[in-house]
């Protein structure tokens, strides 16, 4: 094992160990004291951070741009089962022999390493913040348990070398986000909003799972490095036919839209502000909300194949940006205002990815993709600081007013003043109701879906009745059947 | 008052209905009047940046305390006492003693103590055991399981001693052998089949015990079987409550989705960049113009547009009336219905009312009548939501007016206690009361009836009430013991003249500071006065943009005072304030820009990564980072030498130019008043320092509730500074001398500010200090700084994140870190744990450890006249302020999620006026949990050094003070000015206090007494000379 591999394993193992330790303690109902928890969290974060920084240093020094670390094959199915079973290195065989293989594999490259470093820096800082912020709160242990799961999910997702590994991390992030939104479980609103976040996340997972399935169907495997072809990120060229690239990309786009709260799923993001401030900061200001954009960066070679697809990505990104810039203007509470501000940039980042993936390919300038990456990193840091300082807002405003010497003047959007009055009112109302997105989803997707399900239930029931043959005692048998 | 007024309003309303034949204008007048009256029930604390401490149930202060609690509970549905478990916990920890419980119970029952209940024993014993032991209560099915599967029927409860159990078993045995077995006709044979054909003589002891319990259970069941069950009918007046009970659908949720963003937009003070259009036309018109065009996606809002067109042309009051009619609310029900609807979102409604009523307190007030318009909007939306609910419940063909009746039919009847549950309670009590089955079997039906009645009358709320009274009694006894014992022997007057004197706010936080100062420097004297020091003014600091009111919330000041840079530094000031303005404008642009599209993109993509530097630094090294920032900021800070512009040249006070300030006679009035109230006038030393106080902490929307309550939630340094400047003025001194108040020429006054979060001081106008007084000042400053370090240490004992063995120096650093830490939710504990207020000379409490639990007000009865004018003036402010603070803490502690603001963690600053929980909720009023965590909910105990006559006169003169003290919203005790004898005000009479202990605990220093302890401490005498006595 090389030094790099050991370091790579440390990066993944430190949050994993944290999850196991905190998890076992919680499982046996012997949670650690606050002091212990905070020290364990700090230890895991610092270890992970140091290891990942060292990796970055070594990669820059050796100019090694792509380091895969494989942790064994979990499932291998091949045409000729015996040959696959005996072979320890399926890649040595021509990979078209494989029907399916699932390996736990991590990749360190110029996309994943900065993202992992960002994760450790922000999670470490916010962990230290939350240690004081959550002091003596009933759910202290629960918070840090979920927090550890989240960090593990983030690390696994960013480093994932196969789409299955990515899905694992993706799920962990989703689960911990949802449970932290519903952290204050004794009030109905957090639970309701947590559930809403969860349903959108599940929809997004559907997209990702179907994309994974399709990828396997096309290429027999979910490894990014083979799928994305020759070069290390961002220079990879995908090996998919353009039409299939479009379908896979479309499915991925659904999952990206759900995870990064793009239109039309944007409604959940402001609703997710139910948890304690530090979790809102790191999840919806910095990391979780960028995960969709990260996935797009990871599969950017697919985008490059299809102009229609990248056009769609750009359109979706710009729509989200416009939508959230409009809604953000009328928000009267700081957390909603910040979440829409966050979304504005996420939309823009997505649009940048769509545009640069395609342009980079055409102009042979793949390094254009560094722009959205830098945008993500910068936006994550800046927004986290703003979220953490949100409770200081009143204090800040007072200082500003004192220095300026008058009330702060508000700058209504310029273009709005050119509209006729009724249009202005309608636009304001549209923004106040957050573009009716939730109502539209409810009305045109959720309600019809429910009525279809109810129909199915009725058909099921009447069929049961028919099979039982007895109309009069259907009530008794209905449940049993 | 609210109750009576409501009644009046109802009557007025009826008469106006009669009048309506002639006039349609007065028809809706009652609605307007009623809304204004009911608004008194809404939270009165106003914008969060100027937190006003008032009794949460202020509108009910005209009722006796307990009646007020009942009404409050009924209206709001929040708890008014802690849970029984919490009280039992306190019982176990000794915060309540059994003695307090039994004394309280005795007092409560009075004559009824000895009423016989059950086979033997009396009402007092029955209730005491109901208090002492927790009774198991369970739903029917759980109960069945419990009886069948546990040892409930084979062993006595664990509280029953083996001997006592033995006696009960033997009684049962005798009953069986002597009464049941010889008498074949006894009905009990049917109940005990095991007696039949068995050889009871051969039964073992365990078998008899089991039989005794089994028999007891059967007898109890038989006893209560035929008693009528009490059916409790819950009356619900709001549609929402009925709908929720009948269908599980909460229509308030729908309403909130529309009303919260709308109200927040309407009240917004500048958070959103796009202001609600037509806001200036008032709430109702804004709503109409926003919702009467375009169609709604939400199904339930579909009919809204047509409805708003129908209502156009009506006044808001008429809209309310129309809605009431359509909702089927009769004229008698209407006032109560409106009150309930108003309280449904009391945070927002309360803020609207404050913005309407106290427009001087916020930047963008709203016009009068807005609360009524809010009600109009609410009822229209409510109708939309109800129509939608009716459609979903397939009631679409019915009328809205019928809805309440229809829903009432659907609500399943409320289940009262079942026979088994009743029997089970008697079964448990019988064991504790030592009643055997034999004894119970002889009870008549009437006796059973009265037994059950007595048990059920003493239900949960009644028990908690007794617990609470006992809890208060425990603290009261300790406090009055301490005051009596400490003042047993009159203290010889100090022969030495004081080195220096300092005056503080009455705040409970200053108690520990003053104690430490007197320990550090025994020749220092301290005084307490309401922290605005009689200088009620609008004040604007040198770097402030606006005036702010520095006086209690009930006062509207007339005078204006500003701080300005001395003339010689004016040029430098101009440059620096220009730089500050440019920097701030830039940073405001960045603040808004980071949230916009293009600005945000440039900022985050370009510079975002650098945000990680302040992020990491501020989280990990808060105090160091803030010192660095301050050093950098000092480049543009205003020059250090400033003066107050305090002398007025014009006739009338005003906010500009020569109209700013006070005239010399007015200054003399202010000075005379404060020197008389504190008793300083006859004993002035060379140096007298007034300390205002304030709290400086970051990341805390509730910062203002840590500031000075007597300065409307601002820092009171400017008041102290102004007062010192006035009293140092020779012209003022001459006027005072003419009035007989001679200030020695050698006396110099100084103003200062005590930062209660960091325990640091700031002194004002030191450049004016005469050379002769510099040594005096330096002595005082050193003593103050040492006292501050010790005070920080005493405060740290309550912070779990500070080690118990922290040194004074480390403690000082620790509290500074706390105040600068973005993540710190408890920068300090404010006035939490306040429980009493001593009004009198400092000698009453000097060298007494009061654990930061007492407000201290200086008052010298010898300087007062026969009518107690001075005391009346003091109490007029102090009783209202202290009981307001105390009750606000009490309610926020007792039901933190209801009366209080809940935990701070999900708080979300909204409209720059308040906080919501998470993404959207009602505005949270009250104190956050982190601020009240260490509080103990007891009503404030006023201990006043005066005579019964004087206090009764004052209570009669000042109705607000009278209401609070007479109706029991605070407790009252008197300390006789001559003999120092303590008496307690109970039911209108003054009862001499009898000490429950002979001697107070004592220690040689405060430090020695509190060392190693986190919890509340007893009172103790701090005597540097005496040796420590063992705990008493």
Interface residues (C-beta under 8 A of the other chain):
Chain A: X121 X122 X125 X126 X128 X129 X130 X131 X132 X133 X134 X135 X136 X137 X183 X184 X186 X187 X189 X190 X193 X270 X271 X272 X273 X274 X275 X276 X277 X278 X321 X322 X325 X328 X329 X330 X331 X332 X333 X334 X335 X336 X337 X338 X340 X341 X344 X345 X348 X371 X374 X375 X377 X378 X379 X380 X381 X382 X383 X384 X385 X386 X388 X389 X390 X391 X392 X393 X394 X395 X396 X397 X398 X399 X400 X401 X402 X403 X404 X405 X406 X407 X408 X410 X411 X412 X413 X416 X421 X422 X424 X425 X426 X428 X429 X431 X432 X433 X436 X439 X440 X443
Chain B: X48 X49 X261 X262 X264 X265 X268 X270 X271 X272 X273 X274 X275 X276 X277 X278 X289 X290 X291 X293 X294 X297 X298 X299 X363 X543 X544 X545 X546 X577 X580 X581 X583 X584 X585 X587 X588 X591 X592 X594 X595 X596 X597 X600 X601 X603 X604 X605 X606 X607 X608 X609 X610 X611 X612 X614 X615 X616 X619 X620 X698 X699 X700 X701 X703 X800 X801 X821 X822 X823 X824 X825 X826 X897 X903 X904 X905 X906 X907 X908 X909 X910 X911 X912 X916 X917 X918 X919 X920 X921 X933
